[in-house]
Amino acid sequence: MRETYERLLETLQQLGPVSAHPVKTRIVFQAETPFAAAVPRKHSLDIYVWLKCWASHPRLYRREEHVFRDFGHLFRLEQPADLDPGLIALLREAYAIGNGAMAGRR
């Protein structure tokens, strides 16, 4: 999972300034505000992304509605190649939202 995490971090850093904050069960990624998190599992890396509307993707396995009409999306990655252009686009949108950009809405 280390290679998958490194690919994720590299991808996020290409979007702009990102800080990674390890906490007890996950690593939170933050621009101006948190926009994504990674949860390491034994055979996978779960990626949690906050968006302003529902999204779909083949790796999506759970969605949650939060307060303030934010929507959490949970993706499971098993290898670096799972971080495909569609998922990168969703991370880009979440990053824009994390920077306070309303343009992050679809």
Backbone hydrogen bonds, N-H to C=O, Kabsch-Sander energy under -0.5 kcal/mol:
donor,donor_aa,acceptor,acceptor_aa,energy
5,Y,1,M,-2.7
6,E,2,R,-2.6
7,R,3,E,-2.1
8,L,4,T,-2.2
9,L,5,Y,-2.9
10,E,6,E,-2.4
11,T,7,R,-2.2
12,L,8,L,-2.6
13,Q,9,L,-2.4
14,Q,10,E,-1.2
15,L,11,T,-0.6
15,L,12,L,-1.1
16,G,12,L,-0.7
19,S,30,Q,-2.5
21,H,28,V,-2.9
23,V,26,R,-3.2
27,I,38,A,-2.5
28,V,21,H,-2.5
28,V,26,R,-0.5
29,F,36,A,-3.1
30,Q,19,S,-2.5
31,A,33,T,-2.1
32,E,98,G,-0.8
33,T,98,G,-1.7
35,F,29,F,-2.3
36,A,29,F,-1.3
37,A,48,Y,-2.3
38,A,27,I,-2.5
39,V,46,D,-3.1
41,R,44,S,-2.7
45,L,77,L,-2.8
46,D,39,V,-2.7
47,I,75,F,-2.9
48,Y,37,A,-3.0
49,V,73,H,-2.6
50,W,35,F,-2.0
51,L,49,V,-0.5
51,L,71,F,-2.7
60,L,57,H,-1.7
61,Y,74,L,-2.9
62,R,74,L,-1.1
64,E,72,G,-2.6
66,H,70,D,-3.4
69,R,66,H,-0.8
70,D,67,V,-1.3
71,F,51,L,-2.9
72,G,64,E,-3.1
73,H,49,V,-2.3
74,L,62,R,-2.9
75,F,47,I,-2.9
75,F,73,H,-0.5
76,R,59,R,-1.6
77,L,45,L,-2.7
77,L,75,F,-0.5
82,D,79,Q,-2.0
83,L,80,P,-1.8
84,D,82,D,-1.9
88,I,84,D,-2.6
89,A,85,P,-2.1
90,L,86,G,-1.5
91,L,87,L,-2.3
92,R,88,I,-2.4
93,E,89,A,-2.1
94,A,90,L,-2.4
95,Y,91,L,-2.5
96,A,92,R,-2.2
97,I,93,E,-2.1
98,G,94,A,-2.6
99,N,95,Y,-1.0
99,N,96,A,-0.5
100,G,97,I,-2.1
101,A,96,A,-2.7
102,M,100,G,-0.6
104,G,101,A,-1.3
105,R,102,M,-1.8
